Amino acid sequence: MTYKLPTCAVLLASYNGEHWLPEQLFSLNAQRGVDLRVIVSDDQSSDGTTRVLLEHASTLPLSILPAQAERFGSANRNFLRLVRDADIGNAEFVALADQDDIWHSDKLSRAIERLREDGAAAYSSDVEAFWPDGRKRIIKKSHAQKQFDHLFGSPGPGCTFVFTRALFLEIREWVTANFSTLSSLWVHDWILYAYARAHGHRWIIDGVPTMRYRQHQSNEIGVNFGLKAIQRRLAVVKEGRYRHDIVIIAELTGANPVCARALRRLSWLDRLWLIGHASQFRRSLPEVLALRLIFVLMPAAPIPEVA
């Protein structure tokens, strides 16, 4: 009897990644125990990204979506475009990929095995971050999930995400219907996690790192580690983007309307209520303590209503 490998569509967003793409594409080609194909959305790269992609298309099942008339200008919009437009064919699973990481050879097969064993609809994992100077650090995201942690952040880098076909198609319908509003938000991984959890889908966060997560100056997000990362995230809080995105995500997913209303008003009574419930919103104690401080620092500027 011939064993049929599980099929997986890998959605890869690229932009000026010629320096890192070869290693990532080699690691995709080295995936064991899965029949994969790669679908790329390139955001009008001005370097040799397209050349690198075409060079690897002879050894890796790879296709590139047609160029858009204008640049998306963010990884969020580029990934949402992939979710909306990529033809996944008959793929049983769908994974997301950044252009600059290095996947372990069992990344997809492990995720698929866990999804099947646990009857879950989505998967993410811890990662090993690495820097050009040789530093390495395990980034632990696999803390126990909380009731509403999906309204306040991602379960880890989106490049670890793997979805069942059924959940991906459900997410695609929602993203397509709300593409303009979702495109104005900060990060795609948080958006997709929030939808899945808010609609009752089981999500696994694996405590085993499944990839090497490259850190460099061109990272749009990167790991939340070090003084610069903290300063970058505080800037997002102070300019009001974090609060804005929480409210919009909560309202679009229909999750926790009490929390959404408190964040919209953000009176001092609302801030105290949010501080008191912060343990339901983040998965680790340091994150809970940081969120309590964030609730104090958040500006209370008006947030436009969701159309």
Secondary structure, 3 states (H helix, E strand, C coil): CCCCCCEEEEEEEECCCCCCHHHHHHHHHCCCCCEEEEEEEECCCCCCHHHHHHHHCCCCCEEECCCCCCCCCCHHHHHHHHHHHCCCCCCCEEEEECCCCEECCCHHHHHHHHHHHHCCCEEEECEEEECCCCCEEEECCCCCCCCCHHHCCCCCCHHHCEEEHHHHHHHHHHHHHCHHHHHCCCCHHHHHHHHHHHCCCCEEEECCCCEEEECCCCCCCCCCCCHHHHHHHHHHHHCCHHHHHHHHHHHHHCCCHHHHHHHHHCCHHHHHHHHHCHHHCCCCHHHHHHHHHHHHHCCCCCCCCCC
